[in-house]
């Protein structure tokens, strides 16, 4: 069976609040780690979110 093109990833907040988003990314076109600037409701501001594996 072929490997899936999209994988689920977890975006962890760099503010240290423990808040995270779960999203999908195309592993064939984006081989590097994903970073996004999104809203953290615990910190109540926009912060950087970095990719990590879903456990």
mmCIF file of the N, C-alpha and C atoms, coordinates in Angstrom:
data_MODEL
# 
_entry.id   MODEL 
# 
loop_
_atom_site.group_PDB 
_atom_site.id 
_atom_site.type_symbol 
_atom_site.label_atom_id 
_atom_site.label_alt_id 
_atom_site.label_comp_id 
_atom_site.label_asym_id 
_atom_site.label_entity_id 
_atom_site.label_seq_id 
_atom_site.pdbx_PDB_ins_code 
_atom_site.Cartn_x 
_atom_site.Cartn_y 
_atom_site.Cartn_z 
_atom_site.occupancy 
_atom_site.B_iso_or_equiv 
_atom_site.pdbx_formal_charge 
_atom_site.auth_seq_id 
_atom_site.auth_comp_id 
_atom_site.auth_asym_id 
_atom_site.auth_atom_id 
_atom_site.pdbx_PDB_model_num 
ATOM 1   N N  . UNK A 1 1  ? 0.830  -1.177 0.000  1.00 0.00 ? 1  UNK A N  1 
ATOM 2   C CA . UNK A 1 1  ? 0.000  0.000  0.000  1.00 0.00 ? 1  UNK A CA 1 
ATOM 3   C C  . UNK A 1 1  ? 0.883  1.252  0.000  1.00 0.00 ? 1  UNK A C  1 
ATOM 4   N N  . UNK A 1 2  ? 0.436  2.281  -0.705 1.00 0.00 ? 2  UNK A N  1 
ATOM 5   C CA . UNK A 1 2  ? 1.226  3.500  -0.848 1.00 0.00 ? 2  UNK A CA 1 
ATOM 6   C C  . UNK A 1 2  ? 1.192  4.342  0.429  1.00 0.00 ? 2  UNK A C  1 
ATOM 7   N N  . UNK A 1 3  ? 2.242  5.127  0.613  1.00 0.00 ? 3  UNK A N  1 
ATOM 8   C CA . UNK A 1 3  ? 2.333  6.031  1.755  1.00 0.00 ? 3  UNK A CA 1 
ATOM 9   C C  . UNK A 1 3  ? 1.400  7.218  1.536  1.00 0.00 ? 3  UNK A C  1 
ATOM 10  N N  . UNK A 1 4  ? 0.739  7.654  2.588  1.00 0.00 ? 4  UNK A N  1 
ATOM 11  C CA . UNK A 1 4  ? -0.208 8.769  2.481  1.00 0.00 ? 4  UNK A CA 1 
ATOM 12  C C  . UNK A 1 4  ? 0.538  10.068 2.187  1.00 0.00 ? 4  UNK A C  1 
ATOM 13  N N  . UNK A 1 5  ? -0.077 10.933 1.368  1.00 0.00 ? 5  UNK A N  1 
ATOM 14  C CA . UNK A 1 5  ? 0.581  12.201 1.035  1.00 0.00 ? 5  UNK A CA 1 
ATOM 15  C C  . UNK A 1 5  ? 0.418  13.217 2.162  1.00 0.00 ? 5  UNK A C  1 
ATOM 16  N N  . UNK A 1 6  ? -0.709 13.186 2.862  1.00 0.00 ? 6  UNK A N  1 
ATOM 17  C CA . UNK A 1 6  ? -0.905 14.123 3.962  1.00 0.00 ? 6  UNK A CA 1 
ATOM 18  C C  . UNK A 1 6  ? -0.766 13.394 5.290  1.00 0.00 ? 6  UNK A C  1 
ATOM 19  N N  . UNK A 1 7  ? -0.131 14.075 6.234  1.00 0.00 ? 7  UNK A N  1 
ATOM 20  C CA . UNK A 1 7  ? 0.044  13.510 7.569  1.00 0.00 ? 7  UNK A CA 1 
ATOM 21  C C  . UNK A 1 7  ? -0.490 14.501 8.591  1.00 0.00 ? 7  UNK A C  1 
ATOM 22  N N  . UNK A 1 8  ? -0.959 13.986 9.720  1.00 0.00 ? 8  UNK A N  1 
ATOM 23  C CA . UNK A 1 8  ? -1.427 14.847 10.796 1.00 0.00 ? 8  UNK A CA 1 
ATOM 24  C C  . UNK A 1 8  ? -0.232 15.274 11.635 1.00 0.00 ? 8  UNK A C  1 
ATOM 25  N N  . UNK A 1 9  ? -0.184 16.561 11.974 1.00 0.00 ? 9  UNK A N  1 
ATOM 26  C CA . UNK A 1 9  ? 0.878  17.076 12.818 1.00 0.00 ? 9  UNK A CA 1 
ATOM 27  C C  . UNK A 1 9  ? 0.268  17.889 13.953 1.00 0.00 ? 9  UNK A C  1 
ATOM 28  N N  . UNK A 1 10 ? 1.082  18.125 14.971 1.00 0.00 ? 10 UNK A N  1 
ATOM 29  C CA . UNK A 1 10 ? 0.658  18.907 16.119 1.00 0.00 ? 10 UNK A CA 1 
ATOM 30  C C  . UNK A 1 10 ? 1.492  20.177 16.157 1.00 0.00 ? 10 UNK A C  1 
ATOM 31  N N  . UNK A 1 11 ? 0.839  21.339 16.257 1.00 0.00 ? 11 UNK A N  1 
ATOM 32  C CA . UNK A 1 11 ? 1.531  22.619 16.359 1.00 0.00 ? 11 UNK A CA 1 
ATOM 33  C C  . UNK A 1 11 ? 1.511  23.051 17.817 1.00 0.00 ? 11 UNK A C  1 
ATOM 34  N N  . UNK A 1 12 ? 2.684  23.034 18.472 1.00 0.00 ? 12 UNK A N  1 
ATOM 35  C CA . UNK A 1 12 ? 2.797  23.396 19.886 1.00 0.00 ? 12 UNK A CA 1 
ATOM 36  C C  . UNK A 1 12 ? 3.153  24.863 20.031 1.00 0.00 ? 12 UNK A C  1 
ATOM 37  N N  . UNK A 1 13 ? 2.557  25.508 21.022 1.00 0.00 ? 13 UNK A N  1 
ATOM 38  C CA . UNK A 1 13 ? 2.813  26.921 21.295 1.00 0.00 ? 13 UNK A CA 1 
ATOM 39  C C  . UNK A 1 13 ? 4.210  27.102 21.876 1.00 0.00 ? 13 UNK A C  1 
ATOM 40  N N  . UNK A 1 14 ? 4.901  28.143 21.420 1.00 0.00 ? 14 UNK A N  1 
ATOM 41  C CA . UNK A 1 14 ? 6.226  28.448 21.955 1.00 0.00 ? 14 UNK A CA 1 
ATOM 42  C C  . UNK A 1 14 ? 6.122  29.321 23.205 1.00 0.00 ? 14 UNK A C  1 
ATOM 43  N N  . UNK A 1 15 ? 4.903  29.733 23.573 1.00 0.00 ? 15 UNK A N  1 
ATOM 44  C CA . UNK A 1 15 ? 4.715  30.544 24.774 1.00 0.00 ? 15 UNK A CA 1 
ATOM 45  C C  . UNK A 1 15 ? 4.795  29.696 26.041 1.00 0.00 ? 15 UNK A C  1 
ATOM 46  N N  . UNK A 1 16 ? 4.786  28.369 25.894 1.00 0.00 ? 16 UNK A N  1 
ATOM 47  C CA . UNK A 1 16 ? 4.915  27.485 27.043 1.00 0.00 ? 16 UNK A CA 1 
ATOM 48  C C  . UNK A 1 16 ? 3.616  27.270 27.807 1.00 0.00 ? 16 UNK A C  1 
ATOM 49  N N  . UNK A 1 17 ? 2.488  27.500 27.158 1.00 0.00 ? 17 UNK A N  1 
ATOM 50  C CA . UNK A 1 17 ? 1.196  27.355 27.820 1.00 0.00 ? 17 UNK A CA 1 
ATOM 51  C C  . UNK A 1 17 ? 0.654  25.927 27.732 1.00 0.00 ? 17 UNK A C  1 
ATOM 52  N N  . UNK A 1 18 ? 1.198  25.121 26.828 1.00 0.00 ? 18 UNK A N  1 
ATOM 53  C CA . UNK A 1 18 ? 0.698  23.766 26.641 1.00 0.00 ? 18 UNK A CA 1 
ATOM 54  C C  . UNK A 1 18 ? -0.417 23.674 25.628 1.00 0.00 ? 18 UNK A C  1 
ATOM 55  N N  . UNK A 1 19 ? -0.822 24.794 25.045 1.00 0.00 ? 19 UNK A N  1 
ATOM 56  C CA . UNK A 1 19 ? -1.886 24.807 24.044 1.00 0.00 ? 19 UNK A CA 1 
ATOM 57  C C  . UNK A 1 19 ? -1.317 24.345 22.701 1.00 0.00 ? 19 UNK A C  1 
ATOM 58  N N  . UNK A 1 20 ? -2.124 23.611 21.909 1.00 0.00 ? 20 UNK A N  1 
ATOM 59  C CA . UNK A 1 20 ? -1.676 23.131 20.603 1.00 0.00 ? 20 UNK A CA 1 
ATOM 60  C C  . UNK A 1 20 ? -2.837 23.060 19.630 1.00 0.00 ? 20 UNK A C  1 
ATOM 61  N N  . UNK A 1 21 ? -2.496 23.100 18.351 1.00 0.00 ? 21 UNK A N  1 
ATOM 62  C CA . UNK A 1 21 ? -3.430 22.887 17.263 1.00 0.00 ? 21 UNK A CA 1 
ATOM 63  C C  . UNK A 1 21 ? -3.060 21.583 16.574 1.00 0.00 ? 21 UNK A C  1 
ATOM 64  N N  . UNK A 1 22 ? -4.039 20.881 15.999 1.00 0.00 ? 22 UNK A N  1 
ATOM 65  C CA . UNK A 1 22 ? -3.781 19.704 15.171 1.00 0.00 ? 22 UNK A CA 1 
ATOM 66  C C  . UNK A 1 22 ? -4.191 20.060 13.750 1.00 0.00 ? 22 UNK A C  1 
ATOM 67  N N  . UNK A 1 23 ? -3.286 19.811 12.805 1.00 0.00 ? 23 UNK A N  1 
ATOM 68  C CA . UNK A 1 23 ? -3.541 20.133 11.410 1.00 0.00 ? 23 UNK A CA 1 
ATOM 69  C C  . UNK A 1 23 ? -2.899 19.083 10.516 1.00 0.00 ? 23 UNK A C  1 
ATOM 70  N N  . UNK A 1 24 ? -3.107 19.209 9.216  1.00 0.00 ? 24 UNK A N  1 
ATOM 71  C CA . UNK A 1 24 ? -2.517 18.295 8.240  1.00 0.00 ? 24 UNK A CA 1 
ATOM 72  C C  . UNK A 1 24 ? -1.521 19.054 7.385  1.00 0.00 ? 24 UNK A C  1 
ATOM 73  N N  . UNK A 1 25 ? -0.526 18.325 6.877  1.00 0.00 ? 25 UNK A N  1 
ATOM 74  C CA . UNK A 1 25 ? 0.390  18.921 5.915  1.00 0.00 ? 25 UNK A CA 1 
ATOM 75  C C  . UNK A 1 25 ? 0.764  17.886 4.876  1.00 0.00 ? 25 UNK A C  1 
ATOM 76  N N  . UNK A 1 26 ? 1.114  18.353 3.689  1.00 0.00 ? 26 UNK A N  1 
ATOM 77  C CA . UNK A 1 26 ? 1.551  17.489 2.604  1.00 0.00 ? 26 UNK A CA 1 
ATOM 78  C C  . UNK A 1 26 ? 3.029  17.213 2.826  1.00 0.00 ? 26 UNK A C  1 
ATOM 79  N N  . UNK A 1 27 ? 3.370  15.973 3.157  1.00 0.00 ? 27 UNK A N  1 
ATOM 80  C CA . UNK A 1 27 ? 4.747  15.630 3.479  1.00 0.00 ? 27 UNK A CA 1 
ATOM 81  C C  . UNK A 1 27 ? 5.651  15.593 2.249  1.00 0.00 ? 27 UNK A C  1 
ATOM 82  N N  . UNK A 1 28 ? 5.082  15.478 1.069  1.00 0.00 ? 28 UNK A N  1 
ATOM 83  C CA . UNK A 1 28 ? 5.899  15.448 -0.148 1.00 0.00 ? 28 UNK A CA 1 
ATOM 84  C C  . UNK A 1 28 ? 6.369  16.837 -0.558 1.00 0.00 ? 28 UNK A C  1 
ATOM 85  N N  . UNK A 1 29 ? 5.527  17.850 -0.386 1.00 0.00 ? 29 UNK A N  1 
ATOM 86  C CA . UNK A 1 29 ? 5.903  19.203 -0.800 1.00 0.00 ? 29 UNK A CA 1 
ATOM 87  C C  . UNK A 1 29 ? 6.538  20.000 0.337  1.00 0.00 ? 29 UNK A C  1 
ATOM 88  N N  . UNK A 1 30 ? 6.208  19.693 1.588  1.00 0.00 ? 30 UNK A N  1 
ATOM 89  C CA . UNK A 1 30 ? 6.768  20.411 2.741  1.00 0.00 ? 30 UNK A CA 1 
ATOM 90  C C  . UNK A 1 30 ? 7.546  19.413 3.594  1.00 0.00 ? 30 UNK A C  1 
ATOM 91  N N  . UNK A 1 31 ? 8.810  19.211 3.266  1.00 0.00 ? 31 UNK A N  1 
ATOM 92  C CA . UNK A 1 31 ? 9.603  18.222 3.995  1.00 0.00 ? 31 UNK A CA 1 
ATOM 93  C C  . UNK A 1 31 ? 10.188 18.797 5.288  1.00 0.00 ? 31 UNK A C  1 
ATOM 94  N N  . UNK A 1 32 ? 10.326 20.129 5.372  1.00 0.00 ? 32 UNK A N  1 
ATOM 95  C CA . UNK A 1 32 ? 10.881 20.740 6.583  1.00 0.00 ? 32 UNK A CA 1 
ATOM 96  C C  . UNK A 1 32 ? 9.793  20.934 7.638  1.00 0.00 ? 32 UNK A C  1 
ATOM 97  N N  . UNK A 1 33 ? 10.207 21.265 8.861  1.00 0.00 ? 33 UNK A N  1 
ATOM 98  C CA . UNK A 1 33 ? 9.263  21.472 9.970  1.00 0.00 ? 33 UNK A CA 1 
ATOM 99  C C  . UNK A 1 33 ? 8.441  22.735 9.730  1.00 0.00 ? 33 UNK A C  1 
ATOM 100 N N  . UNK A 1 34 ? 7.160  22.665 10.048 1.00 0.00 ? 34 UNK A N  1 
ATOM 101 C CA . UNK A 1 34 ? 6.254  23.771 9.828  1.00 0.00 ? 34 UNK A CA 1 
ATOM 102 C C  . UNK A 1 34 ? 6.233  24.704 11.048 1.00 0.00 ? 34 UNK A C  1 
ATOM 103 N N  . UNK A 1 35 ? 6.220  26.005 10.801 1.00 0.00 ? 35 UNK A N  1 
ATOM 104 C CA . UNK A 1 35 ? 6.013  26.991 11.860 1.00 0.00 ? 35 UNK A CA 1 
ATOM 105 C C  . UNK A 1 35 ? 4.945  27.958 11.376 1.00 0.00 ? 35 UNK A C  1 
ATOM 106 N N  . UNK A 1 36 ? 4.038  28.303 12.268 1.00 0.00 ? 36 UNK A N  1 
ATOM 107 C CA . UNK A 1 36 ? 2.966  29.244 11.946 1.00 0.00 ? 36 UNK A CA 1 
ATOM 108 C C  . UNK A 1 36 ? 2.776  30.191 13.111 1.00 0.00 ? 36 UNK A C  1 
ATOM 109 N N  . UNK A 1 37 ? 2.330  31.390 12.817 1.00 0.00 ? 37 UNK A N  1 
ATOM 110 C CA . UNK A 1 37 ? 2.004  32.365 13.841 1.00 0.00 ? 37 UNK A CA 1 
ATOM 111 C C  . UNK A 1 37 ? 0.489  32.364 13.991 1.00 0.00 ? 37 UNK A C  1 
ATOM 112 N N  . UNK A 1 38 ? 0.008  31.843 15.135 1.00 0.00 ? 38 UNK A N  1 
ATOM 113 C CA . UNK A 1 38 ? -1.422 31.688 15.368 1.00 0.00 ? 38 UNK A CA 1 
ATOM 114 C C  . UNK A 1 38 ? -1.779 32.204 16.755 1.00 0.00 ? 38 UNK A C  1 
ATOM 115 N N  . UNK A 1 39 ? -3.066 32.249 17.042 1.00 0.00 ? 39 UNK A N  1 
ATOM 116 C CA . UNK A 1 39 ? -3.561 32.771 18.306 1.00 0.00 ? 39 UNK A CA 1 
ATOM 117 C C  . UNK A 1 39 ? -3.502 31.707 19.398 1.00 0.00 ? 39 UNK A C  1 
ATOM 118 N N  . UNK A 1 40 ? -2.950 32.062 20.540 1.00 0.00 ? 40 UNK A N  1 
ATOM 119 C CA . UNK A 1 40 ? -2.918 31.201 21.723 1.00 0.00 ? 40 UNK A CA 1 
ATOM 120 C C  . UNK A 1 40 ? -3.911 31.780 22.735 1.00 0.00 ? 40 UNK A C  1 
ATOM 121 N N  . UNK A 1 41 ? -5.059 31.113 22.960 1.00 0.00 ? 41 UNK A N  1 
ATOM 122 C CA . UNK A 1 41 ? -6.067 31.662 23.866 1.00 0.00 ? 41 UNK A CA 1 
ATOM 123 C C  . UNK A 1 41 ? -5.639 31.668 25.330 1.00 0.00 ? 41 UNK A C  1 
ATOM 124 N N  . UNK A 1 42 ? -4.696 30.811 25.707 1.00 0.00 ? 42 UNK A N  1 
ATOM 125 C CA . UNK A 1 42 ? -4.223 30.799 27.094 1.00 0.00 ? 42 UNK A CA 1 
ATOM 126 C C  . UNK A 1 42 ? -3.351 32.023 27.354 1.00 0.00 ? 42 UNK A C  1 
ATOM 127 N N  . UNK A 1 43 ? -2.445 32.334 26.404 1.00 0.00 ? 43 UNK A N  1 
ATOM 128 C CA . UNK A 1 43 ? -1.588 33.514 26.522 1.00 0.00 ? 43 UNK A CA 1 
ATOM 129 C C  . UNK A 1 43 ? -2.321 34.777 26.076 1.00 0.00 ? 43 UNK A C  1 
ATOM 130 N N  . UNK A 1 44 ? -3.432 34.606 25.365 1.00 0.00 ? 44 UNK A N  1 
ATOM 131 C CA . UNK A 1 44 ? -4.271 35.692 24.854 1.00 0.00 ? 44 UNK A CA 1 
ATOM 132 C C  . UNK A 1 44 ? -3.521 36.621 23.918 1.00 0.00 ? 44 UNK A C  1 
ATOM 133 N N  . UNK A 1 45 ? -2.696 36.024 23.027 1.00 0.00 ? 45 UNK A N  1 
ATOM 134 C CA . UNK A 1 45 ? -2.005 36.783 21.989 1.00 0.00 ? 45 UNK A CA 1 
ATOM 135 C C  . UNK A 1 45 ? -1.522 35.828 20.893 1.00 0.00 ? 45 UNK A C  1 
ATOM 136 N N  . UNK A 1 46 ? -1.073 36.388 19.780 1.00 0.00 ? 46 UNK A N  1 
ATOM 137 C CA . UNK A 1 46 ? -0.537 35.593 18.686 1.00 0.00 ? 46 UNK A CA 1 
ATOM 138 C C  . UNK A 1 46 ? 0.915  35.246 18.985 1.00 0.00 ? 46 UNK A C  1 
ATOM 139 N N  . UNK A 1 47 ? 1.247  33.962 18.851 1.00 0.00 ? 47 UNK A N  1 
ATOM 140 C CA . UNK A 1 47 ? 2.607  33.477 19.091 1.00 0.00 ? 47 UNK A CA 1 
ATOM 141 C C  . UNK A 1 47 ? 2.991  32.491 17.998 1.00 0.00 ? 47 UNK A C  1 
ATOM 142 N N  . UNK A 1 48 ? 4.268  32.125 17.944 1.00 0.00 ? 48 UNK A N  1 
ATOM 143 C CA . UNK A 1 48 ? 4.768  31.113 17.008 1.00 0.00 ? 48 UNK A CA 1 
ATOM 144 C C  . UNK A 1 48 ? 4.357  29.737 17.492 1.00 0.00 ? 48 UNK A C  1 
ATOM 145 N N  . UNK A 1 49 ? 3.923  28.895 16.571 1.00 0.00 ? 49 UNK A N  1 
ATOM 146 C CA . UNK A 1 49 ? 3.606  27.495 16.838 1.00 0.00 ? 49 UNK A CA 1 
ATOM 147 C C  . UNK A 1 49 ? 4.543  26.654 16.000 1.00 0.00 ? 49 UNK A C  1 
ATOM 148 N N  . UNK A 1 50 ? 5.197  25.654 16.623 1.00 0.00 ? 50 UNK A N  1 
ATOM 149 C CA . UNK A 1 50 ? 6.146  24.798 15.918 1.00 0.00 ? 50 UNK A CA 1 
ATOM 150 C C  . UNK A 1 50 ? 5.632  23.369 15.851 1.00 0.00 ? 50 UNK A C  1 
ATOM 151 N N  . UNK A 1 51 ? 5.995  22.698 14.784 1.00 0.00 ? 51 UNK A N  1 
ATOM 152 C CA . UNK A 1 51 ? 5.520  21.340 14.527 1.00 0.00 ? 51 UNK A CA 1 
ATOM 153 C C  . UNK A 1 51 ? 6.172  20.313 15.448 1.00 0.00 ? 51 UNK A C  1 
ATOM 154 N N  . UNK A 1 52 ? 5.356  19.357 15.908 1.00 0.00 ? 52 UNK A N  1 
ATOM 155 C CA . UNK A 1 52 ? 5.863  18.205 16.624 1.00 0.00 ? 52 UNK A CA 1 
ATOM 156 C C  . UNK A 1 52 ? 4.990  17.005 16.251 1.00 0.00 ? 52 UNK A C  1 
ATOM 157 N N  . UNK A 1 53 ? 5.431  15.810 16.624 1.00 0.00 ? 53 UNK A N  1 
ATOM 158 C CA . UNK A 1 53 ? 4.669  14.611 16.285 1.00 0.00 ? 53 UNK A CA 1 
ATOM 159 C C  . UNK A 1 53 ? 3.503  14.413 17.228 1.00 0.00 ? 53 UNK A C  1 
ATOM 160 N N  . UNK A 1 54 ? 2.439  13.814 16.716 1.00 0.00 ? 54 UNK A N  1 
ATOM 161 C CA . UNK A 1 54 ? 1.286  13.441 17.544 1.00 0.00 ? 54 UNK A CA 1 
ATOM 162 C C  . UNK A 1 54 ? 1.623  12.125 18.213 1.00 0.00 ? 54 UNK A C  1 
ATOM 163 N N  . UNK A 1 55 ? 1.464  12.062 19.527 1.00 0.00 ? 55 UNK A N  1 
ATOM 164 C CA . UNK A 1 55 ? 1.792  10.846 20.266 1.00 0.00 ? 55 UNK A CA 1 
ATOM 165 C C  . UNK A 1 55 ? 0.583  9.950  20.402 1.00 0.00 ? 55 UNK A C  1 
# 
